[in-house]
Amino acid sequence: MVWFQCEDCGDTLKKPKIKGHSSQCSASRFSCVDCMQMFDKWSVQNHTSCVTEHEKYALSITKPGQEHLMSAAGSGGGGGG
């Protein structure tokens, strides 16, 4: 589920709540909490996906140049024996 932050008041909302929020707040812009793209209250409805959870969480904990470690860990090949 994609989450957005209202840039006017700072509330964080799921997409189904945006329409109702727009009637309570000036809500001129929303940012996607995953990819940080900005949307207005009309274009936000078209933003359905951007990054996977793996891209957001797993790759963010690796240091540059160590991405190969994450792919090796995910393959189940631990070596040893």
C-alpha positions as CSV (number, residue, x, y, z in Angstrom):
1,M,0.0,0.0,0.0
2,V,1.4,3.4,-1.0
3,W,1.5,6.1,1.7
4,F,1.6,9.8,1.2
5,Q,2.4,12.8,3.3
6,C,0.3,16.0,3.0
7,E,2.8,18.8,2.4
8,D,0.4,21.3,3.8
9,C,-0.3,19.8,7.3
10,G,2.2,17.0,7.6
11,D,-0.4,14.2,8.0
12,T,0.6,10.7,6.6
13,L,-2.3,9.0,4.7
14,K,-3.1,5.9,2.7
15,K,-4.4,6.7,-0.8
16,P,-8.1,6.0,0.0
17,K,-8.0,8.7,2.8
18,I,-6.6,11.4,0.5
19,K,-10.0,12.5,-1.0
20,G,-11.5,13.0,2.4
21,H,-8.4,14.7,3.7
22,S,-8.5,17.2,0.8
23,S,-11.9,18.5,2.1
24,Q,-10.6,19.0,5.6
25,C,-7.2,20.6,4.7
26,S,-6.0,22.8,2.0
27,A,-4.0,19.8,0.8
28,S,-2.4,21.2,-2.4
29,R,0.5,18.7,-2.6
30,F,1.3,15.2,-1.4
31,S,4.6,13.4,-1.4
32,C,5.0,9.6,-1.7
33,V,6.8,8.4,1.4
34,D,8.6,5.7,-0.7
35,C,10.0,7.6,-3.7
36,M,9.5,11.2,-2.5
37,Q,7.8,12.3,-5.7
38,M,5.4,15.2,-5.4
39,F,1.7,15.0,-6.6
40,D,-1.3,17.3,-6.6
41,K,-4.6,16.0,-5.3
42,W,-5.6,14.8,-8.8
43,S,-2.3,13.2,-10.0
44,V,-1.8,11.4,-6.6
45,Q,-4.6,8.9,-7.6
46,N,-2.5,7.6,-10.5
47,H,0.5,6.8,-8.3
48,T,0.0,3.1,-7.5
49,S,3.6,1.8,-7.0
50,C,7.1,3.0,-7.2
51,V,9.7,0.9,-5.3
52,T,9.4,-2.6,-3.8
53,E,9.8,-3.2,-0.1
54,H,13.1,-5.0,-0.9
55,E,14.4,-1.9,-2.8
56,K,13.3,0.4,0.1
57,Y,14.4,-1.6,3.1
58,A,17.0,-4.2,2.2
59,L,19.1,-2.2,-0.2
60,S,19.1,0.9,2.0
61,I,21.0,-1.0,4.7
62,T,23.9,-2.0,2.4
63,K,26.9,0.3,1.8
64,P,27.7,1.4,-1.7
65,G,29.4,-1.4,-3.6
66,Q,28.0,-4.2,-1.3
67,E,24.7,-4.9,-3.1
68,H,26.1,-8.3,-4.1
69,L,25.9,-9.3,-0.4
70,M,22.1,-8.8,-0.3
71,S,21.6,-10.9,-3.5
72,A,23.8,-13.7,-2.1
73,A,21.9,-13.6,1.2
74,G,18.5,-13.7,-0.6
75,S,19.5,-16.8,-2.6
76,G,19.9,-19.0,0.4
77,G,23.4,-20.0,-0.5
78,G,25.2,-19.6,2.8
79,G,28.2,-21.6,2.0
80,G,29.8,-23.8,4.7
81,G,29.0,-27.3,5.4
